[in-house]
Every structure is written in structure tokens, then in C-alpha cells.
Amino acid sequence: MILSDLLDSRVCDSAGEPLGWVLDVRFTSSEERDRMSLDSLIVGPHRRTPFLGYERTGMDRPKLFAFVFRRMHAGSLVIPWQEVERIDANSVRLREDFASEPLVTVKGAKRR
């Protein structure tokens, strides 16, 4: 599998309920030199909307952009790669009772 096959895939829970779209991924360096391994998926409610670095806690300028991007990505999740049960054409199915953590928290934004 190549990364472009995974990006923009629909993500569903074990019952098939949609959670969002794969917007990005996170890698970690393995103990072997010059090797990276897929660590987690960044799943957001909107398709094809970039973060432009505003998912990082220190990015807050210009204020208007920071507000818009954080509001747009409210409800985004970081889902560990181990929680993926299977990958089909353009979709990712998660394990039952998968673990996740919120990526972006915005005061007053609705959570999914």
C-alpha cells in the first residue's frame, strides 16, 4: 500500500457508521536507523480540507486563520494504527471499541 491510497479514505467504525475521512497520518521512527513506521491516522469530519499546521498548539497567527481552521477541524481524531481492522478500496474499518483521542479542541464547537 502507498500513502496516497490511504489519504482521503472514508473511516467507519466496526458497525459501518462513518466517522470521517483520513486527512493525514503520523509516523514514528523505529529503532532501526532510517526507518519510519505508520503510527496513527488523523481523521476529520471534512474531506480534503488541509490543516496547514494549525493543528499544532503553537500555531495561532494570523488569528482569523487559526480560528477558522480550528473550528473547521473540531471533532478531528487521532486513531492509532493498531485500531484499524481492515482497509478496503477507499475505506478504512476500525476495530470494535477502538481507541482515539481528539486532535483539535475548540471552545463552543460541536463534537461528533
C-alpha positions, -999 to 999 in steps of 0.1 A, spaced: 0 0 0 11 35 -7 2 66 13 -19 81 -14 -42 50 -13 -50 57 23 -54 95 23 -90 107 16 -104 73 25 -137 72 44 -133 59 80 -160 38 96 -164 21 130 -169 -17 133 -206 -13 126 -200 7 94 -210 41 108 -189 68 92 -165 88 114 -149 110 88 -120 110 63 -83 102 66 -68 137 63 -32 129 73 -11 103 91 16 104 117 49 84 115 74 75 142 110 65 138 116 29 146 146 16 164 163 7 131 180 36 115 164 55 87 131 36 91 97 51 98 65 33 107 29 44 105 18 54 140 -17 68 136 -44 83 113 -57 118 115 -94 116 108 -115 147 103 -152 154 96 -145 173 63 -130 158 32 -99 175 16 -95 203 40 -59 209 49 -47 218 84 -18 240 72 -1 235 105 -29 249 126 -35 215 144 -3 223 163 -9 240 196 16 268 190 1 279 156 -22 308 163 -12 336 138 -29 351 119 -57 348 144 -85 346 118 -69 317 100 -63 299 133 -99 304 143 -113 292 110 -91 261 107 -96 250 143 -133 255 140 -134 236 107 -114 207 122 -133 204 155 -141 168 161 -109 155 143 -94 124 159 -60 107 162 -66 70 158 -37 46 165 -28 24 135 -34 -7 157 -71 2 158 -75 -4 121 -92 -37 114 -91 -36 76 -86 -14 46 -109 -18 15 -109 3 -16 -114 39 -4 -124 29 31 -109 21 65 -128 -1 90 -119 2 127 -119 -24 154 -148 -26 178 -143 -3 208 -114 15 190 -93 39 210 -89 75 198 -81 109 211 -92 144 200 -68 163 177 -83 198 178 -104 212 206 -123 244 201 -144 260 228 -180 261 218 -176 238 187 -199 209 184 -184 174 188 -194 144 167 
